[in-house]
Amino acid sequence: MFFIEFHIADSSYAQQLWWKLLLLMYLLPLFSSLELIVVYQKSSSLLDSNNFLNLSGDTNSLLELHYCDYSEAENCISSYKNALLVLDLTDRVETQFLILEYCKEWNTPHLVLENKLNYFDELTFSVTPSSSDKIKAILAVLRYFGWQKGLVIYEEIEESPKAEFENYSAGFNYLTIESGSSIEELVNRIITPLGTTMYYVFMRSSGSYKLQFELSDNKLLVEGNGIVLDQNSGYQCIINGALIVTVKGQELSTSEDEYFNNVLESFMLYLLEHVKTESKKEILFQLNSLLSTNFNFSVVNIQDGERVVVGEIIDQEFSLLTNIAFPGDTQETPKSAKKILLLSIEAGSTNPTGAPVYVGKIGGLGSYAACDAINEGSSGLLDNFQLELFNFDCGATIYNATFANPCYLKDSGKFGIAHVAAAGSGMAIGSMKSFQQLNLTFPIVSASNGDVSLSSTANFPMYMRVSVSNSYTFTLIPIFVRALGWEKCAILYQNDTWGKSGYYYFNQSTYNHDLALINPESSRAIPPSLDRDGVKKYSYILQEIINSKARFLVFIVLEPSAYYILEEFYNLGLRSGDLILLTAANELLSFSGYDNAFKYELLEIAVPFLAIYGRSWVEPVASKVKSLLAKSYDNQISPYSCYYFDAIYLIAHALDYMIDRGLDYTDPDKLQKIMRNQQFYGCTGKVLIEKNTNDRIMESLNIEVNSQNNGNVTTFYMGLFKPYSTQIIEITKPLIYADGSTIKPSDLRDTNYKCPFPNKSIKTFEKGRALVFGICFGVALISLIITVYIWKRWWKISIEPLTAKEEISTQDFIVGATIVIEFFQFSSMGPNFSPINSTLAEVSYAFSLSLISILKLENGIFWIVVDSVFGAIILWVILCLVVLLRLDEKFQTVSMFRYLDILADYLMPILGNLCFIPFISICLDIFLCDQSIGDNFTDSFLAQDCYYFCWTGEHLAYAILSVFALIAYEPLAVFCRPLWQELQPLLHVKAVPLFLMVKTIVQITLIVMNKTVKRAQSTLHGVLFLLVMVLYIIFLFKFKPYNYPRFSLWQALVLIGVVWLALLSIITQSLGGNELLLTFILILGLIIIALIGIYVQRKKYPSLLFRKKGHDTSTLFKFAFTFGKLSQKALTKISPSVLSKSSAQKVESQSS
């Protein structure tokens, strides 16, 4: 009688089992009748009893089957006490125990398919190994590979393997899958954070399938990981590289039903072959022979979806038969340590061009130290994981696609989930191009790159940096320099990406913080990576910096060029205290890369040497980093070590965040987004990526400074620079200057130079002079065209002569005063007459605003005057618009326009007539850049202020504004000169418009000659001046300039006086003379001219203006506030196109 416990999910296998039993009955001719008892349970789908009953009727001659429900097993077994075997199809411990007890009563063999009892009775046999046997078989595999850690996963309904595994090693974690648990949630929230590399699964087939899917979907079964399944777990295996431990001979079974079917068939055939007599004793003997020894196992490996037998386990010893393919399609055996998270770094020591490597190689050790700190478990990050770094040596600072691409491609599988970029900006940008070409995507963190172009998240969405950008550091440097008390400085930068971007942002920031750069544009840049001989070729640049007298030098140069440049400064004559240096590369302070014999002399001028740079070595993390570097990396420390350390920590914080929340950290886009939201305190202080950029926000920067004693350099921490704090500089140790004091020296070195360079270096700049000539003569030509056009278009009219006596008005006085003032203005445009009478010369210069002759302009006085002139021109334009557009009439309710109209009556003759020469002269002065200390336009300096170099920065802005000022001022002045006199009803003396136009042309001509010919050839200028003035005087005598003859006479006599003064000046320049005598001759001549005028006017030109007596103050006020009211008589003299219809109507009403 057989007794088998059997559990099959699929009913088709039950039918297969019955057909095999039927076949067995036909193959047992030894027995006339074989009596068996089949015990089943109605709730089980293992076997359909009706099939047995029906088949039993067909095979009564061979087989006698007795079916009974397990609840009737006792009666059934006692009723058929002669049955040879009881087949137990139940799958519960309690039912197997009861059936065994019934079998013992009649000594009937008891056969189960899977023993649910924890022991074997002498009557009970199982055709499948026990749970303990299966666990021991799996442990045999673990022993072979040395796996002593991992996660053991088993279902609640299965026998726990925990005891066996704990007896083997204490390094395992255990997870029980309870009924109804969500496999997905367990994988995300429990399994993933554990960081397990090895998984050992004891589950039913369906549960195992779900587990495998989730592990695979979460990328937990990739290269470096492994999974071992017992036979039940491995029926539906979907993981390439998985190992399945199964009963030997049943390697291809893909379900529990198929397995039971196969083993039962084998068992029955065995009995058919070996049972000789029809007795229970014979059955027991054969069962003992077959099932008393240990089961043997095979190890199946899933390779490309196929089951391949790769080993066998005999007597609990594993033997490898062929190569195993582990997850990730690798034959490298996984380690049973923590799960490895692979990161990559570019901190190599090779450049494709053979250029030296100064950044990255040593600094990159900070990233290795960060991994050590995390892996040893002291950081509180990724406790169950292990970080590993792969270093790509595909170019340290210089990118070359031909060199880099094959290098990346060769190990493309080792980039890992995130990457720390190379040091050089060119290398970082180039490598990202290579990654794109090779379809490599992962977050990239930079530890030592300030290139401004990398700030854009649109252009570099996977990139971010823990270092600060050049735009941030160099924009802040002027704030720092001004905070130290300096107002002027020089700058020298290396002409590469780093240097140029640094200079750009520094230069922009100087304008906002009133920091003057006083070395010429041509002496600000020098090629990078120069050796000693290379620096000597550019010594002229260093000489120009010396000539600028700047004491404070912003030094944007890296080693080794920096040291040779300082050495050359010494060779050119600088000594202690002549230079105070500021750099953003603090590694220069120690001079560790300079071992020349001139080191002592070099340090004489290079101390103090300040550095302002991104903060690093912030406690308490700094001590830990230094300890790790000292312990494992021979104490190799770089200023960038902290940044490389924090780069890894930024990645680790993001990974830890994602793993804790069950997020997919292998998704590069998700990872980079999480990285941007991390915030922690690292070796460089608070690490935080600015929103919408790739840049680090750094609240404070370190200040370091060096000192030296007999050639020994000491770098010490001076304090913190907090640009956005109320206390900008937080001093820890005061700055000691070269003289041993803490008192700041002067901005400029003490020299006898009038300008910030020696006079011997000044030369005439012919290109600049040609440009000045071109600009000035261009202005003259345009002015001539505009003046002629305005005269012909609007002012080709005559003025009615003054014939009757009129009361003299304030406006008449203004016209008379203009004639007198023009004497001084025209005189200032002529030859220099200071040797004749310096007082008279200064008065003339004052009226013409020739400031270079009367003021010292070193302190920016010239620019104050320029700003004032621009402001006056703006006021002039506003007044002209109010008058021309009659805004006071159109907006009568706006009192401002009424007051501006009244103000125009007083200011228009001053701004448009008296100030014509000064305003045009000042605007053209901005272009006077005909002297230089070099050969470039940016080496020329302004004649009015030699502290400002031309065609760059502030000067270029003023030049553009000057052009706009000329365009706005001159045409309006030409048009409004005659207009003003027509708008004054109380003005009696009026100039002929033709005279006003000619006077404009003469004034422009004299100004242009003064700015060009006079500076090149003063004698020629004097002759040309006399010629122009004589022609002008002839014009005045032929075309009477005023409607009142006396004013016409004095206008001509004043200009004759100018000619007299110019003639004396030319003679004095050629022959010399005594100032007192010359003054006497000058005054005598002017008196004679005045007397002639008085005589002529009395004899020929009667007085037509008189002044009433007795005006009180109230009358004067009433008189003043009637200005600007046009009479009907005056209106008829103006061209109809000049005034609007509304203006004419207004005047008519006022006249009536």
Secondary structure, DSSP 8 states (H G I E B T S, - for coil): -B------SSHHHHHHHHHHHHHHHHT-TT-S-EEEEEEE-TT--S--HHHHHHHHHHTTTTEEEEEEEGGGHHHHHHHTTT-SEEEE----HHHHHHHHHHHHHHT--EEESS--SSS--TTEEESS--HHHHHHHHHHHHHHHT--EEEEEEETTS---HHHHHHH-SEEEEEEE-TT--HHHHIIIIIHHHTBSEEEEE--HHHHHHHHHHHHHTT-SSTT-EEEE-TTTTTT---TT-EEEEETT-TT--SHHHHHHHHHHHHHHHHHHH--SSSHHHHHHHHHHHHSS---EEEEEEETTEEEEEEEEETTEEEE-S---BTTTB-S---SSBEEEEEEE---S--TT-----SSTTTTHHHHHHHHHHHTT-SSS-TTEEEEEEE--S-SS---HHHHHHHHHHTGGG--S-EE--SSHHHHHHHHHHHHHTT----EEESS---GGGG-TTT-TTEEESS--HHHHHHHHHHHHHHTT--EEEEEEESSHHHHHHHHHHHHHHHHTT-EE-S-GGGSEE-SS--HHHHHHTHHHHHHHHHTTBSEEEEE--TTHHHHHHHHHHHTT--TTS-EEEES-GGGGG-TT---TTHHHHHHHS-SEEEEEE----TTHHHHHHHHHHHHSTT---TTHHHHHHHHHHHHHHHHHHHHTT--TT-HHHHHHHHHT-EEEETTEEEEB-TTSS-B--S-EEEEEEEEETTEEEEEEEEEE-TTSSSSEEESS----TTSSSS---SB---S-SSSS-GGG-EE-HHHHHHHHHHHHHHHHHHHHHHHHHHHHT---------S-EE--HHHHHHHHHHHHHHHHHHHHSS--TTT-HHHHHHHHHHHT-GGGTS--TTSHHHHHHHHHHHHHHHHHHHHHHHHTTHHHHTTT-HHHHHHHHHHHHHHHIIIIITHHHHHHHHHHTT---EESSSSGGGEEETTEEEEESSSHHHHHHHHHHHHHHHHHHHHHHHHHHHHHHT-TT----B-HHHHHHHHHHHHHHHHHHHTHHHH-HHHHHHHHHHHHHHHHHHHHHS-SBSSHHHHHHHHHHHHHHHHHHHHHHHHHHH---HHHHHHHHHHHHHHHHHHHHHHHHHH----EE--S---HHHHHHHHTTTT---HHHHTTS-TTTS-HHHHHHHHHHH-
